[in-house]
Amino acid sequence: MLDNNAMQNEEGGASFVYMGEGGPRVPDDVVQVRVDPSVTVIPYRAFDSKKKLEVVELHEGLLEIGKYAFRSCISLKRVIVPSTVTLIGVSTFSSCVRLEKIELQEEGIEEIGGFAFYACKSLKRIHIPTTIKA
């Protein structure tokens, strides 16, 4: 039986629906997260050290991904950042050792904080959009 913040994913497993700071705490054993469309900012350390987290579904309308938001999510492999995101905070994805691909849209992102992809050993290449302000 699923609780109010879980939904059935395509494989029949549970997927946590992240409702923001006012919602329930993200479980440590979460594997898949869908960020609710009402969320415009993923705050500081929202998913920090969720070691089993593999899949994150972000949505158009999301504006910021805060500091350390996904730090040390060692099972995370791929993230698509929507075009509405203008800020990726300091150390947001640092130590995501299995992160192979991060897709940044050509429009939108204006700032990427220091060490955002530090120790992402599997990340071979990243395209930095021209919208980044120096």
DSSP file with accessible surface (Angstrom, degrees, kcal/mol):
  #  RESIDUE AA STRUCTURE BP1 BP2  ACC     N-H-->O    O-->H-N    N-H-->O    O-->H-N    TCO  KAPPA ALPHA  PHI   PSI    X-CA   Y-CA   Z-CA
    1    1 A M              0   0  235      0, 0.0     2,-0.3     0, 0.0     0, 0.0   0.000 360.0 360.0 360.0 134.8    0.0    0.0    0.0
    2    2 A L        -     0   0   71      1,-0.1     2,-0.1     4,-0.1     6,-0.1  -0.665 360.0-132.3 -94.0 145.2    1.3    3.4   -0.9
    3    3 A D    >   -     0   0  103     -2,-0.3     3,-1.7     1,-0.1    -1,-0.1  -0.241  41.1 -85.1 -83.6-175.7    1.2    6.5    1.3
    4    4 A N  T 3  S+     0   0  165      1,-0.3    -1,-0.1    -2,-0.1    -2,-0.0   0.706 127.4  48.6 -64.8 -22.3    0.0    9.9    0.2
    5    5 A N  T 3  S+     0   0   22     11,-0.0    12,-3.5     2,-0.0     2,-0.3   0.168  98.8  81.7-106.8  18.8    3.4   10.9   -1.2
    6    6 A A  E <   -A   16   0A  24     -3,-1.7     2,-0.3    10,-0.3    10,-0.2  -0.912  52.5-177.0-120.4 150.7    4.1    7.7   -3.2
    7    7 A M  E     -A   15   0A  56      8,-2.1     8,-2.5    -2,-0.3     2,-0.4  -0.940  35.5 -97.3-138.5 161.3    2.8    6.8   -6.6
    8    8 A Q  E     -A   14   0A 108     -2,-0.3     6,-0.2     6,-0.2     2,-0.1  -0.661  38.4-150.3 -81.0 127.3    3.2    3.7   -8.7
    9    9 A N    >   -     0   0   26      4,-3.2     3,-1.9    -2,-0.4     6,-0.0  -0.412  34.3 -91.8 -90.1 178.1    6.0    3.9  -11.3
   10   10 A E  T 3  S+     0   0  188      1,-0.3    -1,-0.1     2,-0.1    -2,-0.0   0.791 125.8  52.9 -61.4 -30.0    6.0    2.1  -14.7
   11   11 A E  T 3  S-     0   0  148      2,-0.1    -1,-0.3     1,-0.0     3,-0.1   0.426 121.3-105.0 -86.1   1.0    7.8   -0.9  -13.2
   12   12 A G  S <  S+     0   0   41     -3,-1.9    -2,-0.1     1,-0.3     2,-0.1   0.436  83.3 119.6  92.1  -1.3    5.3   -1.3  -10.5
   13   13 A G  S    S-     0   0   32      1,-0.1    -4,-3.2    -5,-0.1    -1,-0.3  -0.352  70.2 -88.5 -89.8 175.8    7.5    0.1   -7.7
   14   14 A A  E     -A    8   0A  57     -6,-0.2     2,-0.4    -2,-0.1    18,-0.4  -0.635  33.6-165.0 -88.5 141.1    6.9    3.1   -5.5
   15   15 A S  E     -A    7   0A   0     -8,-2.5    -8,-2.1    -2,-0.3     2,-0.3  -0.996  19.4-129.8-124.4 128.0    8.0    6.6   -6.6
   16   16 A F  E     -Ab   6  33A  14     16,-2.5    18,-2.6    -2,-0.4     2,-0.7  -0.591  12.1-143.6 -80.1 134.6    8.1    9.4   -4.0
   17   17 A V  E     - b   0  34A  12    -12,-3.5     2,-0.6    -2,-0.3    18,-0.2  -0.892  14.5-144.7 -99.4 114.1    6.4   12.7   -4.9
   18   18 A Y  E     - b   0  35A  11     16,-2.3    18,-2.7    -2,-0.7    21,-0.2  -0.705  18.8-178.7 -84.1 120.7    8.4   15.5   -3.4
   19   19 A M        -     0   0   78     -2,-0.6     3,-0.3     1,-0.4    -1,-0.1   0.309  43.5-107.3-102.9   5.0    6.1   18.3   -2.3
   20   20 A G    >   -     0   0    9      1,-0.2     3,-1.6     4,-0.1    -1,-0.4  -0.440  60.1 -35.6  99.0-173.2    8.8   20.8   -1.1
   21   21 A E  T 3  S+     0   0  164      1,-0.3    -1,-0.2    -2,-0.1    21,-0.0   0.798 134.6  52.3 -59.6 -31.7    9.9   22.0    2.3
   22   22 A G  T 3  S+     0   0   84     -3,-0.3    -1,-0.3     2,-0.0    -2,-0.1   0.628  99.1  82.0 -81.7 -10.6    6.4   21.8    3.8
   23   23 A G  S <  S-     0   0   27     -3,-1.6     3,-0.1     1,-0.2    -5,-0.1  -0.165  95.7 -61.5 -86.7-179.0    5.9   18.3    2.7
   24   24 A P        -     0   0   63      0, 0.0    -5,-0.3     0, 0.0    -1,-0.2  -0.228  63.0 -92.7 -61.9 152.7    7.0   15.0    4.2
   25   25 A R        -     0   0  190      1,-0.1    21,-0.0    -3,-0.1    -4,-0.0  -0.362  43.4-105.3 -65.0 142.7   10.7   14.2    4.6
   26   26 A V        -     0   0    6     20,-0.3    -1,-0.1    -3,-0.1     7,-0.0  -0.565  39.9-117.6 -71.3 124.8   12.3   12.3    1.8
   27   27 A P    >   -     0   0   46      0, 0.0     3,-1.3     0, 0.0    -1,-0.1  -0.314  13.0-127.3 -64.4 147.1   12.9    8.7    2.9
   28   28 A D  T 3  S+     0   0  101      1,-0.2    24,-0.6    22,-0.1    25,-0.2   0.792 107.9  51.2 -64.6 -28.0   16.5    7.5    3.0
   29   29 A D  T 3  S+     0   0  105     22,-0.1    -1,-0.2    23,-0.1    21,-0.0   0.268  77.5 138.7 -97.2  16.2   15.7    4.5    0.9
   30   30 A V    <   +     0   0   10     -3,-1.3    22,-0.2     1,-0.1     3,-0.1  -0.301  26.1 179.0 -63.9 138.7   13.9    6.4   -1.9
   31   31 A V        +     0   0   62      1,-0.3    23,-2.9   -17,-0.3    24,-2.0   0.721  67.6  28.9-108.1 -37.4   14.8    5.1   -5.4
   32   32 A Q  E     - c   0  55A  21    -18,-0.4   -16,-2.5    22,-0.2     2,-0.4  -0.991  64.2-172.3-133.1 135.7   12.7    7.4   -7.6
   33   33 A V  E     -bc  16  56A   0     22,-2.4    24,-2.6    -2,-0.4     2,-0.5  -0.984   9.5-165.7-129.0 136.6   11.5   10.9   -7.0
   34   34 A R  E     -bc  17  57A  70    -18,-2.6   -16,-2.3    -2,-0.4     2,-0.5  -0.992  22.4-137.2-116.9 121.6    9.1   13.1   -9.0
   35   35 A V  E     -b   18   0A   3     22,-2.7   -16,-0.2    -2,-0.5   -18,-0.1  -0.690  26.7-117.9 -80.0 124.5    9.2   16.7   -8.0
   36   36 A D    >   -     0   0   34    -18,-2.7     3,-2.1    -2,-0.5    23,-0.1  -0.317  17.9-120.2 -62.0 142.5    5.6   18.1   -7.8
   37   37 A P  T 3  S+     0   0   85      0, 0.0    -1,-0.1     0, 0.0   -18,-0.1   0.690 110.2  67.6 -59.3 -18.0    4.8   20.9  -10.2
   38   38 A S  T 3  S+     0   0   80      2,-0.0     2,-0.5    24,-0.0   -19,-0.1   0.680  81.0  93.7 -75.0 -15.0    4.0   23.2   -7.3
   39   39 A V    <   +     0   0    8     -3,-2.1    20,-0.1   -21,-0.2     3,-0.1  -0.657  41.4 167.8 -84.1 123.4    7.7   23.2   -6.3
   40   40 A T        +     0   0   71     -2,-0.5    23,-3.2     1,-0.3    24,-1.7   0.616  68.7  38.5-106.1 -19.5    9.7   26.1   -7.7
   41   41 A V  E     -d   64   0B  60     22,-0.2    -1,-0.3    21,-0.2    24,-0.2  -0.995  63.6-150.8-135.2 126.6   12.8   25.7   -5.6
   42   42 A I  E     -d   65   0B   0     22,-2.5    24,-3.2    -2,-0.4    27,-0.1  -0.887  38.6-138.1 -90.2 114.9   14.5   22.5   -4.4
   43   43 A P    >   -     0   0   16      0, 0.0     3,-1.9     0, 0.0     4,-0.2  -0.118  30.8 -56.7 -78.5 173.0   16.1   23.7   -1.1
   44   44 A Y  T 3  S-     0   0  143      1,-0.3    24,-0.2     2,-0.1    23,-0.1  -0.143 118.8  -9.1 -44.7 122.9   19.4   23.2    0.6
   45   45 A R  T >  S+     0   0  118     22,-2.1     3,-0.7    -3,-0.1    -1,-0.3   0.645  81.7 150.6  59.9  24.7   20.2   19.5    1.1
   46   46 A A  T <  S+     0   0   19     -3,-1.9   -20,-0.3     1,-0.3    24,-0.1   0.872  84.8  13.1 -55.1 -39.5   16.7   18.3    0.1
   47   47 A F  T >  S+     0   0    0     22,-2.1     3,-1.7    -4,-0.2    -1,-0.3   0.168  89.6 155.4-122.6  15.0   18.1   15.0   -1.3
   48   48 A D  T <  S-     0   0   12     -3,-0.7    24,-0.2     1,-0.3     3,-0.1  -0.187  72.3  -2.0 -51.6 125.7   21.6   15.0    0.2
   49   49 A S  T 3  S+     0   0   47     22,-3.4     2,-1.6     1,-0.2    -1,-0.3   0.720  75.2 154.8  64.8  28.4   23.1   11.6    0.7
   50   50 A K    X   -     0   0   16     -3,-1.7     3,-1.5    21,-0.3    25,-0.4  -0.685  24.4-171.2 -81.6  87.6   20.0    9.6   -0.5
   51   51 A K  T 3  S+     0   0   98     -2,-1.6    -1,-0.2     1,-0.3    24,-0.2   0.722  75.6  46.6 -61.6 -25.3   22.3    6.7   -1.5
   52   52 A K  T 3  S+     0   0  120    -24,-0.6     2,-0.3   -22,-0.2    -1,-0.3   0.522  78.3 123.0 -96.8  -5.1   19.7    4.6   -3.4
   53   53 A L    <   +     0   0    0     -3,-1.5    22,-0.3   -25,-0.2   -22,-0.2  -0.411  22.6 156.7 -64.7 119.0   18.2    7.5   -5.4
   54   54 A E        +     0   0  104    -23,-2.9    23,-1.0    -2,-0.3    24,-0.5   0.701  57.4  41.9-111.0 -35.2   18.5    6.6   -9.1
   55   55 A V  E     -c   32   0A  57    -24,-2.0   -22,-2.4    21,-0.1     2,-0.4  -0.978  53.9-179.1-128.3 130.1   15.8    8.6  -10.9
   56   56 A V  E     -c   33   0A  14     22,-0.5     2,-0.7    -2,-0.4    24,-0.4  -0.996  10.7-160.0-127.6 125.1   14.8   12.2  -10.4
   57   57 A E  E     -c   34   0A  75    -24,-2.6   -22,-2.7    -2,-0.4     2,-0.2  -0.915  13.7-175.6-107.1 108.6   12.0   13.8  -12.5
   58   58 A L        -     0   0   29     -2,-0.7     2,-0.3    22,-0.4   -22,-0.0  -0.602  12.1-141.9 -96.6 164.2   12.2   17.6  -12.6
   59   59 A H    >   -     0   0   29     -2,-0.2     3,-1.8   -20,-0.1     2,-0.2  -0.885  22.7 -95.8-130.0 154.5    9.5   19.7  -14.3
   60   60 A E  T 3  S+     0   0  115     -2,-0.3     3,-0.1     1,-0.2    21,-0.0  -0.488 111.4  48.8 -61.5 136.5    9.2   22.9  -16.3
   61   61 A G  T 3  S+     0   0   31      1,-0.5    -1,-0.2    -2,-0.2     2,-0.2   0.069  76.5 124.6 111.5 -21.0    8.5   25.7  -13.9
   62   62 A L    <   -     0   0    0     -3,-1.8    -1,-0.5     1,-0.1   -22,-0.2  -0.549  36.3-177.8 -68.6 133.7   11.3   24.7  -11.4
   63   63 A L        +     0   0   80    -23,-3.2    23,-2.9     1,-0.3    24,-1.2   0.782  55.0  20.6-106.2 -37.3   13.4   27.8  -10.9
   64   64 A E  E     -de  41  87B  76    -24,-1.7   -22,-2.5    21,-0.2     2,-0.5  -0.994  47.0-156.4-140.9 145.7   16.3   26.8   -8.6
   65   65 A I  E     -de  42  88B   0     22,-2.4    24,-3.0    -2,-0.3    27,-0.1  -0.980  37.9-137.4-117.6 112.1   18.2   23.7   -7.4
   66   66 A G    >   -     0   0   12    -24,-3.2     3,-1.8    -2,-0.5     4,-0.2  -0.007  29.8 -63.3 -72.5 173.1   19.7   24.7   -4.1
   67   67 A K  T 3  S-     0   0  116      1,-0.3   -22,-2.1     2,-0.1   -21,-0.2  -0.222 117.3  -3.6 -54.4 136.2   23.1   24.1   -2.5
   68   68 A Y  T >  S+     0   0   64     22,-2.1     3,-0.8   -24,-0.2    -1,-0.3   0.634  85.9 146.5  58.0  17.1   24.0   20.4   -1.8
   69   69 A A  T <  S+     0   0    0     -3,-1.8   -22,-2.1     1,-0.3    24,-0.1   0.864  81.6  13.1 -55.3 -41.1   20.5   19.4   -3.1
   70   70 A F  T >  S+     0   0    1     22,-2.2     3,-1.5    -4,-0.2    -1,-0.3   0.155  89.4 150.6-122.6  19.0   21.7   16.1   -4.6
   71   71 A R  T <  S+     0   0   71     -3,-0.8   -22,-3.4     1,-0.3   -21,-0.3  -0.214  71.5   6.5 -56.3 136.2   25.2   15.8   -3.0
   72   72 A S  T 3  S+     0   0   23     22,-2.6     2,-1.6     1,-0.2    -1,-0.3   0.740  75.9 148.2  62.1  27.4   26.4   12.2   -2.5
   73   73 A C    X   -     0   0    0     -3,-1.5     3,-1.5    21,-0.3    25,-0.3  -0.701  25.5-177.6 -84.8  83.6   23.4   10.6   -4.3
   74   74 A I  T 3  S+     0   0   54     -2,-1.6    24,-0.2     1,-0.3    -1,-0.2   0.584  71.1  50.8 -71.2 -10.8   25.8    7.8   -5.4
   75   75 A S  T 3  S+     0   0   21    -25,-0.4    -1,-0.3   -22,-0.3     2,-0.2   0.513  79.7 113.6-101.1  -7.1   23.2    5.9   -7.4
   76   76 A L    <   +     0   0    0     -3,-1.5    22,-0.2     1,-0.1   -22,-0.1  -0.494  34.4 169.3 -69.4 127.8   22.0    8.8   -9.5
   77   77 A K        +     0   0  108    -23,-1.0    23,-2.5     1,-0.3    24,-1.8   0.709  56.7  19.4-112.7 -29.4   23.0    8.4  -13.2
   78   78 A R  E     -g  101   0C 127    -24,-0.5   -22,-0.5    22,-0.2     2,-0.4  -0.994  52.6-176.5-150.3 139.2   21.2   11.0  -15.3
   79   79 A V  E     -g  102   0C   2     22,-1.9    24,-2.9    -2,-0.3     2,-0.6  -1.000  11.7-157.7-138.1 132.9   19.4   14.3  -14.7
   80   80 A I  E     -g  103   0C  73    -24,-0.4   -22,-0.4    -2,-0.4    24,-0.2  -0.958  15.4-152.7-107.7 116.1   17.6   16.5  -17.2
   81   81 A V  E     -g  104   0C   0     22,-2.9    24,-0.7    -2,-0.6   -21,-0.1  -0.809  20.3-123.4 -91.7 120.9   17.5   20.1  -15.9
   82   82 A P    >   -     0   0    7      0, 0.0     3,-1.5     0, 0.0    23,-0.1  -0.184  18.8-114.2 -62.1 157.9   14.4   22.0  -17.2
   83   83 A S  T 3  S+     0   0   24      1,-0.3   -23,-0.1    25,-0.1    -2,-0.0   0.672 111.6  66.5 -68.2 -16.4   14.8   25.2  -19.2
   84   84 A T  T 3  S+     0   0   43     24,-0.1     2,-0.4   -25,-0.1    -1,-0.3   0.645  75.5 102.8 -81.0 -13.6   13.1   27.2  -16.5
   85   85 A V    <   +     0   0    0     -3,-1.5   -21,-0.2     1,-0.2   -22,-0.2  -0.561  40.7 172.2 -73.0 125.1   15.9   26.5  -14.0
   86   86 A T        +     0   0   46    -23,-2.9    24,-2.5    -2,-0.4    25,-1.9   0.592  61.6  44.1-106.3 -16.6   18.1   29.6  -13.6
   87   87 A L  E     -ef  64 111B  36    -24,-1.2   -22,-2.4    23,-0.2     2,-0.5  -0.991  48.2-174.9-138.4 129.5   20.4   28.5  -10.7
   88   88 A I  E     -ef  65 112B   0     23,-2.3    25,-3.3    -2,-0.4   -22,-0.2  -0.995  36.3-135.6-114.3 118.1   22.2   25.4   -9.8
   89   89 A G    >   -     0   0    6    -24,-3.0     3,-1.6    -2,-0.5     4,-0.2  -0.022  31.4 -62.7 -74.2 176.8   23.7   25.9   -6.4
   90   90 A V  T 3  S-     0   0   49      1,-0.3   -22,-2.1     2,-0.1    25,-0.2  -0.305 117.5  -6.1 -58.6 131.4   27.1   25.2   -4.8
   91   91 A S  T >  S+     0   0   13     23,-2.0     3,-0.7   -24,-0.2    -1,-0.3   0.691  84.0 152.4  55.9  25.8   28.0   21.5   -4.7
   92   92 A T  T <  S+     0   0    0     -3,-1.6   -22,-2.2     1,-0.3    25,-0.1   0.886  80.2  15.3 -54.0 -45.9   24.5   20.6   -5.9
   93   93 A F  T >  S+     0   0    0     23,-2.2     3,-1.4    -4,-0.2    -1,-0.3   0.193  90.7 145.4-114.5  15.4   25.6   17.3   -7.5
   94   94 A S  T <   +     0   0    6     -3,-0.7   -22,-2.6     1,-0.3   -21,-0.3  -0.223  69.9  14.3 -60.6 142.7   29.0   16.9   -5.9
   95   95 A S  T 3  S+     0   0   38     23,-3.3     2,-1.5   -24,-0.2    -1,-0.3   0.700  76.3 140.8  64.4  23.8   30.1   13.3   -5.2
   96   96 A C    X   -     0   0    0     -3,-1.4     3,-1.9    22,-0.4    26,-0.3  -0.695  30.6-178.0 -86.6  80.0   27.4   11.8   -7.4
   97   97 A V  T 3  S+     0   0   43     -2,-1.5    25,-0.6     1,-0.3    -1,-0.2   0.677  72.7  45.1 -64.7 -20.2   29.9    9.2   -8.5
   98   98 A R  T 3  S+     0   0  117    -25,-0.3     2,-0.5   -22,-0.2    -1,-0.3   0.394  76.7 126.6-102.8   3.3   27.7    7.4  -11.0
   99   99 A L    <   +     0   0    0     -3,-1.9   -22,-0.2     1,-0.2   -21,-0.2  -0.485  26.5 167.3 -65.6 112.7   26.3   10.5  -12.6
  100  100 A E        +     0   0  117    -23,-2.5    24,-0.6    -2,-0.5     2,-0.4   0.737  59.3  25.7 -97.8 -31.3   27.0    9.9  -16.3
  101  101 A K  E     -g   78   0C 108    -24,-1.8   -22,-1.9    22,-0.1     2,-0.4  -0.988  50.0-179.8-144.8 130.6   24.8   12.6  -17.9
  102  102 A I  E     -g   79   0C  11     -2,-0.4     2,-0.7    23,-0.4    25,-0.4  -0.999  18.4-153.4-126.0 123.2   23.5   16.0  -17.0
  103  103 A E  E     -g   80   0C  52    -24,-2.9   -22,-2.9    -2,-0.4     2,-0.5  -0.905  11.2-174.0-103.2 113.6   21.4   17.7  -19.6
  104  104 A L  E     -g   81   0C  16     -2,-0.7   -21,-0.1    23,-0.2     2,-0.1  -0.930  24.9-126.3-105.3 125.9   21.4   21.5  -19.3
  105  105 A Q        -     0   0   63    -24,-0.7     4,-0.4    -2,-0.5   -25,-0.0  -0.380  17.1-122.0 -70.6 148.7   19.0   23.3  -21.7
  106  106 A E  S    S+     0   0   78      2,-0.1    25,-0.5    23,-0.1     2,-0.3   0.798  96.7  52.8 -64.4 -26.9   20.6   26.0  -23.8
  107  107 A E  S    S+     0   0  125     23,-0.1     2,-0.9     1,-0.1    -2,-0.1  -0.744 100.8  26.7-106.9 154.3   18.2   28.6  -22.4
  108  108 A G  S    S+     0   0   20     -2,-0.3    -2,-0.1     1,-0.1   -25,-0.1  -0.547  76.9 104.6 107.8 -71.4   17.5   29.4  -18.8
  109  109 A I        +     0   0    1     -2,-0.9   -23,-0.2    -4,-0.4   -22,-0.2  -0.279  29.8 164.6 -61.7 126.3   20.5   28.6  -16.6
  110  110 A E        +     0   0   81    -24,-2.5    23,-2.9     1,-0.3     2,-0.4   0.628  62.5  30.8-110.5 -26.6   22.3   31.8  -15.6
  111  111 A E  E     -f   87   0B 115    -25,-1.9   -23,-2.3    21,-0.2     2,-0.5  -0.993  49.7-173.0-143.7 133.3   24.4   30.6  -12.7
  112  112 A I  E     -f   88   0B  43     -2,-0.4   -23,-0.2   -25,-0.2     3,-0.1  -0.992  31.0-131.1-121.2 118.4   26.1   27.3  -11.7
  113  113 A G    >   -     0   0    9    -25,-3.3     3,-1.4    -2,-0.5   -22,-0.2  -0.215  34.9 -80.0 -67.8 159.2   27.7   27.4   -8.2
  114  114 A G  T 3  S+     0   0   43      1,-0.2   -23,-2.0     2,-0.1   -22,-0.2  -0.201 113.2  11.8 -57.5 145.6   31.2   26.3   -7.5
  115  115 A F  T >  S+     0   0  137    -25,-0.2     3,-1.4   -24,-0.1    -1,-0.2   0.675  78.9 146.5  61.3  20.3   31.9   22.6   -7.1
  116  116 A A  T <  S+     0   0    4     -3,-1.4   -23,-2.2     1,-0.3    -2,-0.1   0.837  82.3  23.3 -56.4 -32.4   28.4   21.8   -8.6
  117  117 A F  T >  S+     0   0   39    -25,-0.1     3,-1.5   -24,-0.1    -1,-0.3   0.070  88.5 151.7-122.7  23.8   29.8   18.6  -10.2
  118  118 A Y  T <  S+     0   0  144     -3,-1.4   -23,-3.3     1,-0.3   -22,-0.4  -0.293  71.7   6.1 -60.4 134.7   32.8   18.0   -8.0
  119  119 A A  T 3  S+     0   0   37    -25,-0.2     2,-1.5     1,-0.2    -1,-0.3   0.745  79.2 146.1  62.9  26.9   33.9   14.3   -7.8
  120  120 A C    X   +     0   0   12     -3,-1.5     3,-1.4     1,-0.2    -1,-0.2  -0.681  23.9 178.9 -87.9  78.9   31.3   13.2  -10.4
  121  121 A K  T 3  S+     0   0  157     -2,-1.5    -1,-0.2     1,-0.3   -24,-0.1   0.748  72.2  48.8 -59.4 -29.5   33.7   10.5  -11.6
  122  122 A S  T 3  S+     0   0   39    -25,-0.6     2,-0.8   -26,-0.3    -1,-0.3   0.592  83.8 101.4 -90.3  -9.7   31.4    9.1  -14.3
  123  123 A L    <   +     0   0   29     -3,-1.4   -23,-0.1     1,-0.2   -22,-0.1  -0.661  43.7 172.5 -79.4 109.8   30.6   12.5  -15.8
  124  124 A K        +     0   0  180     -2,-0.8     2,-0.3   -24,-0.6    -1,-0.2   0.784  60.3   7.0 -90.8 -32.6   32.7   12.6  -18.9
  125  125 A R        -     0   0  218    -25,-0.4   -23,-0.4     2,-0.0     2,-0.3  -0.996  55.2-171.5-152.5 148.7   31.4   15.8  -20.6
  126  126 A I        -     0   0   51     -2,-0.3     2,-0.6    -3,-0.1   -23,-0.1  -0.997  19.3-138.3-144.2 137.0   29.0   18.6  -19.9
  127  127 A H        -     0   0  115    -25,-0.4   -23,-0.2    -2,-0.3    -2,-0.0  -0.871  17.1-151.6 -95.4 118.6   27.8   21.4  -22.2
  128  128 A I        -     0   0   83     -2,-0.6   -22,-0.1     1,-0.0    -2,-0.0  -0.823  21.4-124.9 -92.0 119.6   27.7   24.7  -20.5
  129  129 A P    >   -     0   0    3      0, 0.0     3,-1.3     0, 0.0   -23,-0.1  -0.200  12.3-121.7 -63.1 155.0   24.9   26.9  -22.0
  130  130 A T  T 3  S+     0   0  123      1,-0.3   -23,-0.1   -24,-0.2   -24,-0.1   0.591 104.4  77.0 -72.4  -9.3   25.7   30.4  -23.3
  131  131 A T  T 3   +     0   0   44    -25,-0.5    -1,-0.3     2,-0.1     2,-0.1   0.588  66.3 114.5 -78.2  -8.9   23.2   31.9  -20.9
  132  132 A I    <   -     0   0   49     -3,-1.3     2,-0.5     1,-0.1   -21,-0.2  -0.424  63.0-140.2 -64.3 131.6   25.7   31.5  -17.9
  133  133 A K              0   0  140    -23,-2.9    -2,-0.1    -2,-0.1    -1,-0.1  -0.837 360.0 360.0 -97.7 127.9   26.7   34.9  -16.6
  134  134 A A              0   0  151     -2,-0.5    -1,-0.0   -23,-0.1   -23,-0.0  -0.292 360.0 360.0 -77.0 360.0   30.4   35.2  -15.7
